[in-house]
Amino acid sequence: MTLQTNKLSVYFKSFRQLGWTHVAPYLVYQFQLRSGILKRRTPPGTYGDAAKKAGQLKLPVFPLPNLGYFRALLSEQREELLAEVQEITEGRVRLFGGELHPLELTPPGDLAHWTYYTSSQFNGQDIKYIWEPGRFGWATVLARGYLCNQNEDLARCFWTLSEKFFRANPPNIGPHWASGQEVALRMIALVYSAGIFWHSPHTTPARIETLTGAVAAHATRILPTLSYARAQNNNHLISEAVGLYTAAAVLPDHPDAEKWKEEGWRWLHHAIQTQVAPDGSYIQHSTNYHRLMLQAVMFAKRVAAEQFDHFPEESCRRLAAASRWLLAMLDKSSGGVPNLGGNDGAYILPLTTLPFSDFRPVAQAACQAFLDEHPLPPGPGDEMTLWLGGKPMHATPDTPPPNLLRLSGRRTWAYLRAAQFSHRPAHADQLHLDLWWKGINITMDPGVYLYNGSPPWQNALDSTAVHSTLTIDQRDQMTKASRFLWLDWAQAEVLDTSKDERGRLTWAVAQHDGYRRLKLYHRRTVSVEGDTWLIRDQIVPPEDNSRRTNPVHIRTHWLLPDWPWTFGNGGLGLDSGQGEIVIQISAAQSSLDYRLVRAGEDLLGTSVNPEPTWGWVSLIYGEKIPALSLTATTTAAPPFTLNTRFEFPG
């Protein structure tokens, strides 16, 4: 149940928790948008007009890899890459790394100035489905395919599709220009891809002129709304700063090039040093956005090397820590990571044949770029290292180990979520436990599914109830004020940890204060021996020895794979195909009511209708698949303890 707040309370709490350094730029942006200033600063035009004062376009933006080495590296993945290329030439694209969709570059209907498109939907559809093809990720696939076989049909396809986009989306007209971040990401992919096609006979002077105007128009669009990106202080600011800096590098004779470079460089390093914590965690509390950030800054670093600009040491230190953080979250056998926080399918430079869910390419490339290390075995993910790895600009920084709770069993490992928020949380997910076995995610984070769908699918998988944690009195841990805004942040603290003789974490205790209004804390103890996991959930008053007389509703929840199951004596058996996993939930002080929900429908337990959002997991934006939602509930007076035991085969 979400706590209700009025608008004035929301505004007051937002100002108090986010601070004026974020709120003031947002107010400036809103004033400029509503007053028409932004419409005057970004007038409609043509790419030809934008090209007239742009000067010469200098591509490629950084040197291409050795062709022989590139082809040798992709020898085993060549057919996979060319199969994806074939899909694109046939007019289909895998949006968000998922299922095939038609490659639509022409928004329907008559288009207006971009300031008209302030809604999160376009023609009744989530606007992300309009934006994703316009990010030109498909162009990077065509370009890499062209390097593999020098097939001029791919160069012709790239230019045909690019020109189709330019004709349908003139500068500052239509939804593709509504977001400065979308504009920046498109420009980055454009200059990367066009650089590979630069010497093709299909790269004619007329096309170069149009591309020159496009780059100039994109950079000119970014700068007036940089205040919005500054207000967000997240991946928007990173992307737009990289876009400005890149535009200055490829259009050095443009009258605004110096300003683009100055603003891009300034805000890029401001963002790195304020968004990446010293322990390497990223401000958006999301593994997907962590990857986006690392890719964007690696691209900027490659561009900067050609401009003889060196990242400041503090930026390098933060990025080295961010590389270690991602590596620590990685399941090295599968490339998977916990589906933490916002996952909107962003993969801005998919320079690999490995799937969207595989984070090894970025982890390897980032460790090369910022640590001069290669922590993962050679493999198909190394193509991204070839493109973006580069060499560290400073001596490898001495960075502390990531400050996260990763516990290790024999063939299992787990991540216990215990965050101290200094920036707005994405999900109400404190003390969520992400448990992995042999490369398989067993207790899952549900992901996102849709930001802008029809009710209830409006960023609905961010609540406490759908994470693998505990809820009290059917409340979220924090107050949900809007689709993306949580207030009254729950803060967690680590109370104790223990390591084995090999230095691996095997026991941890953490608690959070998200139920402080009820004068209660949720404390979770996680321990592992071999591959047996014990999770002890305690609901305790501020003083452990005090007892409340008022009972509360207690619900522990585990989101599990959609596998064949059996249930008996409070234990759920899951048939993994490699043996049975047994989950046992118990409480010495009370009897428990067990419930199993799949895809919003009951399989076991109470006849009260489940929430339609229960029993789902989304690994790809816009796609959801059934999962098993196991809960045990009771009503009891605190202090109270629930125990969960996971037994794995063998």
C-alpha positions, 0 to 999 in steps of 0.5 A: 500500500502506497502512502498518500501525499498531497502535491505541496508535501511532495514538492517540499520533501523533494526540495528537502531531499534533492537539494536546490542544486538539482531543483533550481536547474529543473525550475529554470528548464520548466520556465524556459519550456513554458515561456517559449524560450526553448522554442525560440532557441531551437528553431526549425530548420534544415540540415543543409542550413546547419551545414553551411557554417559547420566547417569540415566534418572530421571522421572517424572520431578515433582510429579504427582497429587493425582490420586483420586483428578485428576479423580474427577476433570475430572469426567465431562470432562472424555468423552471429553478427552477419545474421543480425546485420541481415535482420536490419537490412530486411527492416527489422531490429531487436529493440532493447535487446529483445524481440524483433520489431519493424525498424520504424524511423518515421513517426506517424502523423504531422509533426510539431516542434519538439517542445510539444512532446512533453508526454511520456507517450506518443500516439498512445504508445510508450515513447521509448518505442519511438526513441529506441530506433532513433538511437541508431544502435542498429547503425553500429551493427551495420558498421561492424558487419561492413568491417567484417566483409566490406560488403558495400550493400551495408554502406548503402543500407546505412545511408539509405536508412539515415537519410530516411530518418533525416527526411522524416525528422528535420532539426527540432521537429518531432518526438525524436528531438524532445529529449537532449539525451536521445539527441546526444546518443543518436549523434554518438552512434552516428559519428561512430558508424559513419566513420567506419563507412567514411571511405565507402563509395556510397559516402558521397559529398552530398551525404557528408554535407547532410551528416555535417548538418545533422551533427551540428543540429544535434549539438545545437539542440543539446546545449539549451536544455542542459539545465534539465540534464543538470537537474537530473544529475544522472545518465542524462548529464553524462550522455549530453556532455559526451555528445557536446564534447564529441561534436566539438571534436568532429566539427572543430571549425564550427563557431560554437565548437569551443563552447561545446567542448568547454561545456561538455568537458566541464559537465562530464567530469562534474557528473563523473565526480558527483555521480560515481561514489568513491566505492564505485556505486552509481547514483542511479542504483541500477546495473543497467545505467551503470553500464550505460555510464561506463560505455559513455565515458569510455567513448569520451575517453577514446575521443579525448585521447585523439584531442590530447585531453586527459581525464582528471585523476579524480575522474579516473579514480572514480571510474576505476572504482566503478569498474571494480563495482561492476566486476563484483556484481558480475556472475562470471559464468553467465555474464548476468548481474542482479536486475537492480533498479531501472532497466529500460533496455539502454545499450548505447554502443552494443559492440558485441555479439553477446546478448543484452543480458551479458555484462562481461564485454563492458566489465572487461573493457572498463577494467582495461580502460581504467585499471589496465587489467583483464580480469576475464578470460579472452572471449567474444566479449573482447570486441568491445575492449578493442573499440573502447578499452584504450589505455589508462590515462594515469597510473592505475588508481589505488581504489578500495574494494567495492562496498557491497555485500556479495556472499559466496558459497561453493557453487552459489553467490548472493548480493544483499541490497543495503544502500545508503541513499544520497540521491533519489532511489529507483526502487524500494528494495532494501534488503532484497537478496539476489541469489545465484546458482551455477549462473542462474538467477534464483531469487530475482529482482523483477526489473521494470517492464514498462515505464509508460504503460496502461495501469497497472504497468506504469513502472509498477515493479519498483515496489517492495512487495515484488522484491525478494524482501519483507513488508510490514502492514502491506506498506512500501519501505518508502513513500511513492510520490510519482512514477519515478519519485520515492520520498522518505528514503529508507536507509540501510546499515551493515551491522556485522559481517564475517569472512571465511579462511579464503577471504570470502564473505559468508555471513552478513547482518544489515537492517533498514529504517523504512518502517520507522513510522511504525517504530520498527526495523527490518533486520536481515541476517544471511549466512551460507555454508557450502551451498545451504543458505539461511536467511533470518528476518527479524522485525524489531522495535528500536530497542531489541528487548522492548515488546510491542503489544500491537500486532502487525501484518508480516509478509516475506516474499521470494521471486523465483524461476518459473519451474515445475514445483511441489509444495509440502510441510511449508517447503517449496521444491523447484525442479531445476532440471539439474536437481531439486532446489528446496525453499523452506520458510518457518517461524517458531512463534506463529503459524504461517500462511503460504501462497504461490502466485504465477503471472498474477494468478494463484497457484496455491493459498488464499482465495483473495485475488493477488495483485496483477503485478505479482509473479512477473519478471522483466529482463528486457524492457517491454517484455515480461515473463512469468515467475513464481512469487512465493510468500509466507504471511502472518500477523504477530506482535514484534519482535518477530523472526522468520527463517528461510532456508535454501537447499541446492542439489549436491 
